[in-house]
Amino acid sequence: MYNKIIQQSKETSILANFDSDISLNIDFLQINLSLILWYMNSKKIKKKYLDFLISRFIDDLESASIELGFAESGLKKKVRKLAQNFYQNLDYNLKIINELLKSNGEISLTKIFNERYEKKNTNFKKLENYYKNNIKLFLNLDEKSFWNLNFDFVSK
């Protein structure tokens, strides 16, 4: 599951649909992970599986920090800050998902995105559609297909 999230978050077909200056690589990874965690929680899948995915992501943050050359002495502090940032992003993504569910997809997310991203007046319609399309995907996805990884994040 985790490898699928990573692989699909790196897909150029997803990123090619966004003509924004905003670097969305890590954002897509966190959006996709948030969607999976939301789905698992909504299906009341055992918490140990959610915890495993989060733990795996945090471990990857640590590995990436080592690869970027962070000193061992400051590594724990750096990873703690990255993990804190991840949990803030998870809360943010879950807020968006819940807002969309509450409004049946009728709400515009531009105001929320403008608060999050520094680029004001950017057309966030594609990003908003990304959330909406993937929420719809997971609302209609049965658990067997989920566990068999028979889904792809919708980029259009």
CYANA upper distance limits for C-alpha pairs under 8 A (distance plus 0.5 A):
  1 MET  CA      5 ILE  CA      6.90
  1 MET  CA    147 TRP  CA      8.30
  1 MET  CA    149 LEU  CA      7.43
  2 TYR  CA      6 ILE  CA      6.82
  2 TYR  CA     53 LEU  CA      6.86
  2 TYR  CA     56 ARG  CA      8.18
  3 ASN  CA      7 GLN  CA      6.47
  4 LYS  CA      8 GLN  CA      6.44
  4 LYS  CA    149 LEU  CA      8.19
  5 ILE  CA      9 SER  CA      6.45
  5 ILE  CA     29 LEU  CA      7.41
  5 ILE  CA     32 ASN  CA      6.89
  5 ILE  CA     33 LEU  CA      7.03
  6 ILE  CA     10 LYS  CA      6.90
  6 ILE  CA     29 LEU  CA      7.00
  7 GLN  CA     11 GLU  CA      7.02
  8 GLN  CA    152 ASP  CA      7.92
  8 GLN  CA    153 PHE  CA      7.53
  9 SER  CA     14 ILE  CA      8.03
  9 SER  CA     25 ASN  CA      7.52
  9 SER  CA     28 PHE  CA      6.13
  9 SER  CA     29 LEU  CA      5.58
  9 SER  CA     32 ASN  CA      7.53
 10 LYS  CA     14 ILE  CA      8.35
 10 LYS  CA     15 LEU  CA      8.37
 10 LYS  CA     25 ASN  CA      7.42
 10 LYS  CA     29 LEU  CA      8.33
 11 GLU  CA     15 LEU  CA      7.36
 12 THR  CA     16 ALA  CA      6.13
 13 SER  CA     17 ASN  CA      7.19
 13 SER  CA    155 SER  CA      7.81
 14 ILE  CA     18 PHE  CA      7.96
 14 ILE  CA    155 SER  CA      5.57
 14 ILE  CA    156 LYS  CA      8.42
 15 LEU  CA     24 LEU  CA      8.04
 15 LEU  CA     25 ASN  CA      8.09
 17 ASN  CA    126 LYS  CA      8.10
 17 ASN  CA    155 SER  CA      7.70
 17 ASN  CA    156 LYS  CA      7.78
 18 PHE  CA    126 LYS  CA      7.20
 18 PHE  CA    127 LEU  CA      8.15
 20 SER  CA    122 THR  CA      8.00
 20 SER  CA    123 ASN  CA      8.48
 22 ILE  CA    119 LYS  CA      8.05
 23 SER  CA     27 ASP  CA      8.22
 24 LEU  CA     28 PHE  CA      6.26
 25 ASN  CA     29 LEU  CA      6.98
 26 ILE  CA     30 GLN  CA      6.73
 27 ASP  CA     31 ILE  CA      6.42
 28 PHE  CA     32 ASN  CA      6.36
 29 LEU  CA     33 LEU  CA      6.56
 30 GLN  CA     34 SER  CA      6.41
 30 GLN  CA     86 PHE  CA      7.97
 30 GLN  CA     89 ASN  CA      7.62
 30 GLN  CA     90 LEU  CA      7.58
 31 ILE  CA     35 LEU  CA      6.66
 31 ILE  CA     90 LEU  CA      8.21
 31 ILE  CA     93 ASN  CA      6.78
 32 ASN  CA     36 ILE  CA      6.77
 32 ASN  CA    153 PHE  CA      8.23
 33 LEU  CA     37 LEU  CA      6.63
 34 SER  CA     38 TRP  CA      6.45
 34 SER  CA     90 LEU  CA      6.33
 34 SER  CA     93 ASN  CA      6.81
 34 SER  CA     94 LEU  CA      7.30
 35 LEU  CA     39 TYR  CA      6.57
 35 LEU  CA     93 ASN  CA      8.50
 35 LEU  CA     94 LEU  CA      8.44
 35 LEU  CA    134 ASN  CA      8.15
 35 LEU  CA    135 ILE  CA      7.78
 35 LEU  CA    138 PHE  CA      8.43
 36 ILE  CA     40 MET  CA      6.60
 37 LEU  CA     41 ASN  CA      6.54
 37 LEU  CA     50 LEU  CA      6.63
 38 TRP  CA     42 SER  CA      6.53
 38 TRP  CA     94 LEU  CA      7.68
 39 TYR  CA     43 LYS  CA      6.70
 39 TYR  CA    138 PHE  CA      6.93
 39 TYR  CA    139 LEU  CA      8.29
 40 MET  CA     44 LYS  CA      6.66
 40 MET  CA     45 ILE  CA      5.69
 40 MET  CA     50 LEU  CA      7.60
 41 ASN  CA     45 ILE  CA      6.44
 41 ASN  CA     47 LYS  CA      8.25
 41 ASN  CA     50 LEU  CA      8.30
 43 LYS  CA    143 GLU  CA      8.36
 45 ILE  CA     49 TYR  CA      7.79
 45 ILE  CA     50 LEU  CA      8.42
 46 LYS  CA     50 LEU  CA      7.73
 47 LYS  CA     51 ASP  CA      6.58
 48 LYS  CA     52 PHE  CA      6.49
 49 TYR  CA     53 LEU  CA      6.94
 50 LEU  CA     54 ILE  CA      6.86
 51 ASP  CA     55 SER  CA      6.43
 52 PHE  CA     56 ARG  CA      6.51
 53 LEU  CA     57 PHE  CA      6.72
 54 ILE  CA     58 ILE  CA      6.75
 55 SER  CA     59 ASP  CA      6.62
 56 ARG  CA     60 ASP  CA      6.74
 57 PHE  CA     61 LEU  CA      6.85
 58 ILE  CA     62 GLU  CA      6.94
 58 ILE  CA     79 VAL  CA      8.16
 58 ILE  CA     83 ALA  CA      6.72
 59 ASP  CA     63 SER  CA      6.81
 60 ASP  CA     64 ALA  CA      6.47
 61 LEU  CA     65 SER  CA      6.63
 61 LEU  CA     79 VAL  CA      7.03
 61 LEU  CA     82 LEU  CA      7.57
 61 LEU  CA     83 ALA  CA      8.24
 62 GLU  CA     66 ILE  CA      6.87
 62 GLU  CA     75 LEU  CA      8.04
 62 GLU  CA     79 VAL  CA      6.20
 63 SER  CA     67 GLU  CA      6.76
 64 ALA  CA     68 LEU  CA      6.63
 65 SER  CA     69 GLY  CA      6.98
 65 SER  CA     70 PHE  CA      6.23
 65 SER  CA     75 LEU  CA      7.77
 65 SER  CA     78 LYS  CA      8.28
 65 SER  CA     79 VAL  CA      7.92
 66 ILE  CA     70 PHE  CA      5.95
 66 ILE  CA     71 ALA  CA      7.99
 66 ILE  CA     72 GLU  CA      8.32
 66 ILE  CA     75 LEU  CA      8.12
 70 PHE  CA     74 GLY  CA      7.48
 70 PHE  CA     75 LEU  CA      6.67
 71 ALA  CA     75 LEU  CA      6.51
 72 GLU  CA     76 LYS  CA      8.23
 74 GLY  CA     78 LYS  CA      6.71
 75 LEU  CA     79 VAL  CA      6.53
 76 LYS  CA     80 ARG  CA      6.48
 77 LYS  CA     81 LYS  CA      6.77
 78 LYS  CA     82 LEU  CA      6.74
 79 VAL  CA     83 ALA  CA      6.45
 80 ARG  CA     84 GLN  CA      6.58
 81 LYS  CA     85 ASN  CA      6.66
 82 LEU  CA     86 PHE  CA      6.67
 83 ALA  CA     87 TYR  CA      6.82
 84 GLN  CA     88 GLN  CA      6.83
 85 ASN  CA     89 ASN  CA      6.69
 86 PHE  CA     90 LEU  CA      6.53
 87 TYR  CA     91 ASP  CA      6.67
 88 GLN  CA     92 TYR  CA      6.67
 89 ASN  CA     93 ASN  CA      6.53
 90 LEU  CA     94 LEU  CA      6.54
 91 ASP  CA     95 LYS  CA      6.55
 92 TYR  CA     96 ILE  CA      6.93
 93 ASN  CA     97 ILE  CA      6.73
 94 LEU  CA     98 ASN  CA      6.50
 95 LYS  CA     99 GLU  CA      6.54
 96 ILE  CA    100 LEU  CA      6.65
 96 ILE  CA    109 LEU  CA      8.21
 97 ILE  CA    101 LEU  CA      6.67
 97 ILE  CA    131 TYR  CA      7.82
 97 ILE  CA    135 ILE  CA      7.75
 98 ASN  CA    102 LYS  CA      6.47
 99 GLU  CA    103 SER  CA      6.73
 99 GLU  CA    107 ILE  CA      7.98
100 LEU  CA    104 ASN  CA      6.36
100 LEU  CA    105 GLY  CA      5.17
100 LEU  CA    106 GLU  CA      7.57
100 LEU  CA    107 ILE  CA      6.87
100 LEU  CA    132 LYS  CA      7.74
101 LEU  CA    105 GLY  CA      6.71
103 SER  CA    107 ILE  CA      6.33
105 GLY  CA    132 LYS  CA      7.03
108 SER  CA    128 GLU  CA      8.21
109 LEU  CA    113 PHE  CA      6.61
109 LEU  CA    124 PHE  CA      8.38
109 LEU  CA    128 GLU  CA      6.84
110 THR  CA    114 ASN  CA      6.48
110 THR  CA    124 PHE  CA      6.70
110 THR  CA    125 LYS  CA      8.20
110 THR  CA    128 GLU  CA      8.41
111 LYS  CA    115 GLU  CA      6.86
112 ILE  CA    116 ARG  CA      6.99
113 PHE  CA    117 TYR  CA      6.44
113 PHE  CA    124 PHE  CA      7.72
114 ASN  CA    118 GLU  CA      7.44
114 ASN  CA    119 LYS  CA      7.66
114 ASN  CA    120 LYS  CA      6.21
114 ASN  CA    121 ASN  CA      8.03
124 PHE  CA    128 GLU  CA      6.58
125 LYS  CA    129 ASN  CA      6.55
126 LYS  CA    130 TYR  CA      6.61
126 LYS  CA    156 LYS  CA      8.26
127 LEU  CA    131 TYR  CA      7.02
128 GLU  CA    132 LYS  CA      6.79
129 ASN  CA    133 ASN  CA      6.31
129 ASN  CA    156 LYS  CA      7.82
130 TYR  CA    134 ASN  CA      6.63
130 TYR  CA    154 VAL  CA      7.29
130 TYR  CA    155 SER  CA      6.41
130 TYR  CA    156 LYS  CA      7.23
131 TYR  CA    135 ILE  CA      6.53
132 LYS  CA    136 LYS  CA      6.69
133 ASN  CA    137 LEU  CA      6.67
133 ASN  CA    154 VAL  CA      6.64
133 ASN  CA    155 SER  CA      8.33
133 ASN  CA    156 LYS  CA      8.15
134 ASN  CA    138 PHE  CA      6.70
134 ASN  CA    153 PHE  CA      6.65
134 ASN  CA    154 VAL  CA      6.20
135 ILE  CA    139 LEU  CA      6.53
136 LYS  CA    140 ASN  CA      6.86
137 LEU  CA    141 LEU  CA      6.66
137 LEU  CA    153 PHE  CA      8.31
137 LEU  CA    154 VAL  CA      8.05
141 LEU  CA    145 SER  CA      7.14
141 LEU  CA    146 PHE  CA      7.19
141 LEU  CA    151 PHE  CA      8.50
142 ASP  CA    146 PHE  CA      6.82
143 GLU  CA    147 TRP  CA      6.63
144 LYS  CA    148 ASN  CA      6.59
145 SER  CA    149 LEU  CA      6.47
145 SER  CA    150 ASN  CA      5.38
145 SER  CA    151 PHE  CA      7.50
146 PHE  CA    150 ASN  CA      6.55
146 PHE  CA    151 PHE  CA      7.34
